Amino acid sequence: MLALCADPAAFRHTVERLAHCATGPVSRILSPGPEGVILGAAVAYHLRIGLVALPRSPKGPLLDDEALQPGEVLLYIDAHLASGETAEAALHLAERQGADLRTAAFLNEAPARAGRRRLEALGIRVHVLG
């Protein structure tokens, strides 16, 4: 991640590719920290929309009760897809607030951890860049 951020051309290209993962209009980006927030903030800026950062905690990602609005369409962005637990927790947090998380985009994945299958079973479109 640090090498990506240090290379302006590669970082810009990555942000553009992540932004193209949005299928239709997106209200805001939802990203867990810290690496996801770096990517999510850049994609939000590129798309001219807001970012909702999900601080990590031992219990999973946290979200203020009024962070999202009913009907918002979210694009979830994170650096790595492993088990999919963080993205699934984000989905449930979004659903409780009436928001719609349909698509998730990642830089890379650990296929052996089966995160893609987990998220797709929940109806989330998964995009992995590398």
Secondary structure as UniProt FT lines:
FT   HELIX           2..6
FT   HELIX           8..19
FT   TURN            20..21
FT   STRAND          28..32
FT   TURN            33..34
FT   HELIX           35..47
FT   STRAND          50..54
FT   TURN            58..59
FT   TURN            65..66
FT   TURN            70..71
FT   STRAND          73..81
FT   HELIX           85..96
FT   TURN            97..98
FT   STRAND          100..109
FT   HELIX           111..113
FT   HELIX           115..121
FT   TURN            122..123
FT   STRAND          125..128
//
